[in-house]
Amino acid sequence: MLITNSIVNTKFCQGVSDISDSYVGFIIDQWGVLHDGETVYDGVVDCLKELQRRKKYVIILSNSGKRSEVNAERLETLGIPRNLYNSIITSGEVTWQGLYDQNDGYFRDIGKKCILISRGGDRSIVEGLDIEIVEDPKEASFILISGADSPEKTLEDYEPLLRASVRYRLKAICANPDSLGVMGKENIMGPGTLAARYKDFGGVVHYIGKPHQPIFQHCIRVLQQQDIYPGQTVMIGDTMAHDILGGHLVNIDTCLVKRGIHKNVFRNCRSLSEIDKALDVLIRQYNNVRPKYLLDTLVWGKALPDRKHKKRSTKR
């Protein structure tokens, strides 16, 4: 007996205009979608302007280990003013709030002394908190991982500190679960790689940020205050592991941008059929979780001819 599996197709889009009429809420990843850490991508500002003109509610969602205000300032410096989005939510902000309250979930009674691993010695994630940064793991009550000095430092450079912290059974809070980041044209090691090695050594790690549900639930609460619900919302991101999987876990439609982390997967594709095959390979790597839409970049654009990525019928 032949049975055709009912699989959601991935629609190939040229621009956000293809899908804008279907959604009121837009959750948009920052690094790899809006900019590369150094430069805002072409077309991004115009796209955000069009979304605002159509009264869409835009949340910039980032696994940045820095607080929301720091990220807003960075976006402004890069050329994305605050009036082009409605809210910015970062894993660093959620972490700061958790450490401030220390009364819920991973943060309950976590302590007041921490080892801080951040990028460039940044301490903004603990500024204004009753938290003391210490250098010696035996004096600490937990370890906080918010950034990594890659490519200047390698994973091996961090291993002595990670091993010592495990020996003192310090719980780790990872305020940025990204294993890879985008810097210019290169992918660099992210804090999630340090957290994964800490687990390899036997440490306990609690992740704040995508794809974990708490940060998406926070976005949903913000949207519901505007009477916008998950069925009216799309997540646009460049990583299958964080953006697409995270949206899938909370039943939000997703759109994958090819330019970011997975750019090498699509680099040599010269036709829609080649893109089709590359996407199939990528989907299989992530438990067959597939994006509903595929974009080259975050531009407004015009619709392509009707073309969908389909899965073949199977026998069973």
Buried (B, 14 or more C-beta within 10 A) or exposed (E): EEEEEEBEEBBBBBBBBBBBEEBBBBBBBBBBBBBBBEEBBEBBBBBBBBBBEEEBBBBBBBBBBBBBEBBBEBBEEBEBEEEBBBBBBBBBBBBBBBBBEBEEEBBEEBBEBBBBBBBEEBEBBBEEBEBEEBEEBEEBBBBBBBBBBBEEBEBEEBBEBBBBBBEBEBBBBBBBBBBBBBEEEEBBBBBBBBBBBBBEEEBEBBBBBBBBEBBBEBBBEBBEEEEBEBEBBBBBBBBBBBBBBBBBBBEBBBBBBBBBBBBEBBEEBEEEEEBBEBBBEBBEEBEEBBBBBBBBBBBBBEEEEEBEBEBEEEEE
